[in-house]
Amino acid sequence: MIRVGVFWYIDNTVYAEVELLAPDTQPLAGKIDSSYEHWRIWEDANKLSGLSLNRQAHEYFDFPRGRVLYDATKASYLIYTTKALLLREIKEKIMQAFGLTDCPVKWAIDEHYTVDRSALESLFDEDD
């Protein structure tokens, strides 16, 4: 099975929503992505098992997060996240949460996963 999905890193813990897809899932532009969206998962009280945080008091983008895709052209996983999570011990926790410890993984920074409000605002500023 291919394991893709979204995750957050909150209080030294990875909270992941893993979507299991069949190996014959058709890639789009060579990648297989999850249908999960951070904001939908955040608003679903039945998701993110073990998270005791009051989610209604926070936005989904208040915490570092990321997304796991599968690169079918390279038979490896691609993890997009913020620069803040690219520490070895955090990367290991993310790979464990998705069951990828024995899989080839490439890491990439995606600035829209930042928790810096001013950086987020500039990314989505429609006046530019």
DOTOR-829769 format. One record per residue: x, y, z of N, C-alpha, C, O in turn. Coordinates in steps of 0.2 Angstrom, whole numbers, padded with zeros to 4 digits, always signed. Example, Ala and Ser with C-alpha at 12.3 -4.5 7.8 and 13.67 -1.06 7.14 Angstrom:
+0066-0028+0039+0062-0022+0039+0066-0016+0039+0071-0017+0042+0064-0011+0035+0068-0005+0036+0064+0000+0039+0067+0006+0040
# end
This chain:
+0004-0006+0000+0000+0000+0000+0004+0006+0000+0010+0006+0003+0002+0011-0003+0005+0018-0003+0002+0022+0003-0004+0022+0003+0007+0025+0006+0005+0029+0012+0006+0036+0011+0012+0039+0011+0001+0040+0010+0001+0047+0009-0003+0051+0014-0007+0047+0018-0003+0057+0015-0007+0061+0020-0004+0067+0022+0000+0070+0019-0007+0070+0028-0005+0076+0030-0004+0075+0038-0005+0070+0041+0000+0080+0040+0002+0079+0047+0003+0086+0050+0004+0091+0047+0004+0086+0057+0005+0092+0061+0011+0090+0066+0011+0084+0068+0015+0095+0068+0020+0093+0074+0018+0098+0079+0019+0104+0079+0015+0095+0085+0013+0099+0090+0015+0096+0097+0014+0090+0098+0018+0100+0101+0021+0098+0107+0025+0092+0107+0024+0087+0110+0030+0092+0102+0035+0086+0101+0032+0080+0099+0035+0075+0099+0026+0080+0096+0022+0074+0094+0020+0075+0087+0017+0081+0085+0020+0070+0083+0017+0070+0076+0010+0068+0076+0009+0062+0079+0006+0072+0073-0001+0069+0073-0003+0069+0065-0003+0074+0062-0003+0063+0063-0004+0061+0056-0011+0058+0054-0014+0054+0058-0013+0060+0048-0019+0057+0045-0016+0053+0039-0015+0057+0034-0016+0047+0039-0013+0043+0034-0018+0040+0030-0023+0037+0032-0017+0041+0023-0022+0038+0018-0018+0032+0015-0013+0033+0012-0021+0026+0015-0018+0021+0012-0021+0020+0005-0027+0019+0004-0017+0020+0000-0019+0019-0007-0016+0013-0010-0011+0011-0009-0020+0010-0015-0018+0004-0019-0011+0006-0023-0011+0011-0025-0007+0001-0024-0001+0002-0028-0002+0004-0035+0002+0007-0038-0008+0002-0037-0010+0004-0044-0014+0011-0045-0016+0012-0050-0014+0015-0040-0017+0021-0040-0013+0025-0045-0007+0025-0046-0017+0029-0050-0014+0032-0055-0011+0039-0053-0015+0043-0050-0005+0040-0054-0002+0046-0052-0004+0052-0057-0006+0051-0063-0004+0058-0054-0005+0064-0058+0002+0068-0058+0005+0070-0053+0005+0069-0064+0011+0072-0065+0017+0068-0061+0021+0071-0059+0016+0062-0061+0021+0057-0058+0020+0057-0051+0024+0053-0048+0015+0060-0047+0015+0060-0040+0008+0057-0038+0003+0058-0042+0008+0054-0032+0002+0052-0029+0001+0055-0023+0005+0055-0018-0005+0059-0022-0006+0063-0017-0012+0061-0013-0016+0057-0016-0013+0063-0007-0019+0062-0003-0024+0066-0005-0023+0072-0007-0030+0064-0004-0036+0068-0004-0037+0072+0002-0042+0077+0002-0034+0071+0007-0034+0075+0014-0032+0082+0013-0027+0083+0010-0036+0086+0016-0034+0093+0016-0033+0095+0024-0037+0093+0028-0028+0099+0025-0027+0101+0032-0033+0104+0036-0035+0102+0041-0036+0109+0032-0042+0112+0036-0047+0108+0037-0051+0108+0042-0049+0103+0033-0054+0098+0034-0053+0093+0039-0057+0092+0044-0047+0091+0040-0045+0086+0045-0045+0090+0052-0048+0087+0057-0043+0096+0052-0042+0100+0058-0049+0101+0061-0050+0101+0067-0054+0102+0056-0061+0103+0059-0065+0097+0060-0071+0097+0063-0062+0091+0059-0066+0085+0060-0064+0082+0067-0058+0080+0068-0068+0082+0072-0067+0080+0078-0065+0073+0079-0062+0071+0084-0067+0069+0074-0065+0062+0074-0058+0060+0071-0056+0055+0071-0054+0065+0069-0048+0065+0066-0043+0067+0071-0044+0070+0076-0036+0065+0070-0030+0067+0074-0031+0064+0081-0031+0067+0086-0032+0057+0081-0032+0054+0087-0027+0055+0092-0021+0056+0090-0029+0056+0098-0024+0058+0103-0022+0065+0105-0019+0067+0109-0025+0069+0100-0023+0077+0101-0028+0079+0106-0034+0080+0105-0026+0081+0112-0030+0084+0117-0031+0092+0117-0035+0094+0121-0028+0095+0112-0028+0102+0111-0035+0104+0109-0039+0100+0106-0038+0110+0112-0044+0112+0110-0043+0115+0103-0041+0121+0102-0045+0112+0098-0044+0114+0091-0048+0120+0089-0047+0124+0085-0054+0121+0093-0058+0127+0091-0055+0133+0093-0056+0139+0091-0050+0133+0097-0046+0139+0100-0040+0141+0095-0037+0145+0096-0039+0136+0090-0033+0137+0085-0035+0136+0078-0040+0133+0077-0032+0139+0074-0032+0138+0067-0028+0132+0065-0023+0131+0068-0029+0129+0059-0025+0123+0057-0018+0125+0056-0013+0121+0056-0017+0131+0054-0010+0134+0052-0007+0137+0057-0001+0140+0056-0009+0136+0064-0005+0139+0069+0001+0134+0071+0005+0136+0075+0001+0128+0069+0006+0123+0070+0010+0121+0064+0007+0121+0059+0016+0119+0065+0020+0117+0059+0016+0110+0057+0014+0106+0060+0016+0110+0050+0013+0104+0047+0016+0102+0040+0021+0106+0038+0013+0098+0037+0016+0095+0031+0012+0090+0027+0006+0089+0030+0014+0088+0022+0011+0083+0017+0016+0078+0015+0021+0079+0013+0013+0072+0014+0017+0066+0012+0014+0064+0005+0008+0062+0005+0018+0064+0000+0016+0061-0007+0020+0056-0009+0025+0054-0006+0018+0052-0014+0022+0047-0017+0024+0049-0024+0020+0050-0028+0031+0048-0025+0033+0050-0032+0034+0043-0036+0039+0040-0035+0029+0042-0040+0029+0036-0044+0035+0035-0049+0037+0030-0050+0037+0041-0051+0043+0041-0056+0049+0039-0053+0054+0036-0056+0050+0040-0046+0056+0038-0043+0055+0032-0037+0060+0030-0034+0049+0030-0037+0047+0025-0032+0050+0027-0025+0053+0023-0021+0048+0033-0023+0050+0036-0016+0045+0041-0014+0041+0043-0018+0046+0042-0008+0041+0047-0005+0044+0054-0005+0050+0055-0005+0039+0059-0005+0041+0066-0005+0037+0069+0001+0031+0069+0001+0041+0072+0005+0038+0075+0011+0039+0083+0011+0044+0085+0011+0033+0087+0010+0034+0094+0010+0032+0096+0017+0027+0094+0020+0036+0101+0019+0035+0104+0026+0038+0110+0027+0041+0113+0022+0038+0113+0032+0042+0119+0034+0049+0118+0036+0050+0113+0039+0053+0123+0035+0060+0122+0037+0061+0120+0044+0066+0117+0046+0057+0123+0048+0057+0121+0056+0057+0114+0058+0059+0112+0063+0054+0110+0053+0053+0103+0055+0059+0098+0052+0058+0092+0052+0064+0101+0049+0069+0098+0045+0075+0096+0050+0080+0095+0048+0073+0095+0056+0078+0092+0061+0078+0084+0061+0072+0082+0060+0084+0081+0061+0084+0074+0061+0079+0070+0065+0075+0066+0063+0078+0072+0072+0074+0069+0076+0066+0070+0074+0062+0065+0075+0065+0076+0072+0058+0077+0070+0056+0073+0063+0051+0070+0062+0061+0073+0059+0060+0069+0052+0059+0062+0054+0055+0059+0051+0063+0059+0059+0062+0052+0060+0055+0051+0063+0052+0046+0062+0052+0055+0067+0045+0055+0070+0040+0055+0064+0035+0051+0065+0041+0059+0059+0036+0060+0054+0036+0053+0050+0031+0050+0048+0042+0051+0048+0043+0044+0045+0040+0039+0049+0037+0034+0046+0041+0038+0055+0038+0033+0059+0030+0034+0059+0027+0029+0058+0027+0040+0059+0020+0041+0059+0017+0038+0053+0011+0036+0053+0021+0038+0047+0018+0036+0041+0021+0029+0039+0019+0026+0034+0025+0026+0043+0027+0019+0042+0032+0019+0036+0032+0015+0032+0036+0025+0036+0041+0025+0030+0048+0024+0032+0053+0026+0029+0050+0022+0038+0057+0021+0041+0061+0017+0036+0067+0018+0036+0059+0013+0032+0063+0009+0028+0062+0010+0020+0063+0007+0016+0059+0016+0019+0057+0018+0012+0062+0024+0010+0064+0028+0015+0063+0025+0004+0067+0031+0002+0062+0037+0002+0056+0037+0000+0065+0042+0005+0061+0049+0006+0065+0055+0004+0071+0055+0006+0062+0059+0001+0065+0066-0001+0061+0071+0003+0055+0071+0003+0065+0076+0006+0062+0081+0010+0062+0088+0005+0067+0089+0002+0057+0092+0006+0056+0098+0002+0053+0103+0007+0048+0102+0010+0055+0109+0006+0052+0115+0010+0047+0118+0006+0048+0119+0000+0041+0119+0009+0036+0122+0006+0034+0128+0010+0031+0126+0016+0035+0134+0008+0034+0140+0013+0027+0141+0015+0025+0144+0020+0022+0138+0012+0015+0139+0014+0013+0135+0020+0008+0135+0023+0018+0130+0022+0017+0127+0029+0020+0131+0035+0020+0128+0040+0023+0136+0034+0026+0140+0039+0020+0142+0044+0014+0143+0042+0022+0144+0050+0018+0146+0055+0019+0154+0056+0015+0157+0060+0023+0157+0053+0024+0164+0053+0018+0168+0049+0018+0167+0043+0014+0171+0053+0008+0174+0050+0010+0179+0045+0006+0179+0040+0015+0183+0046+0017+0188+0041+0019+0185+0034+0017+0187+0029+0023+0179+0035+0025+0176+0029+0019+0173+0025+0018+0173+0019+0014+0170+0029+0008+0167+0026+0004+0173+0023+0001+0172+0017+0003+0178+0026+0000+0184+0023+0003+0186+0016-0001+0187+0012+0009+0186+0016+0013+0189+0010+0012+0183+0004+0012+0185-0001+0011+0177+0006+0010+0172+0001+0004+0172-0002+0003+0171-0008-0001+0174+0002-0008+0174-0001-0011+0181-0002-0017+0183-0002-0006+0186-0002-0008+0193-0003-0010+0194-0010-0006+0193-0015-0016+0196-0011-0019+0197-0018-0017+0203-0022-0018+0204-0028-0014+0208-0018-0012+0214-0021-0006+0214-0025-0004+0218-0028-0002+0209-0024+0005+0208-0027+0004+0206-0034+0009+0205-0038
# end
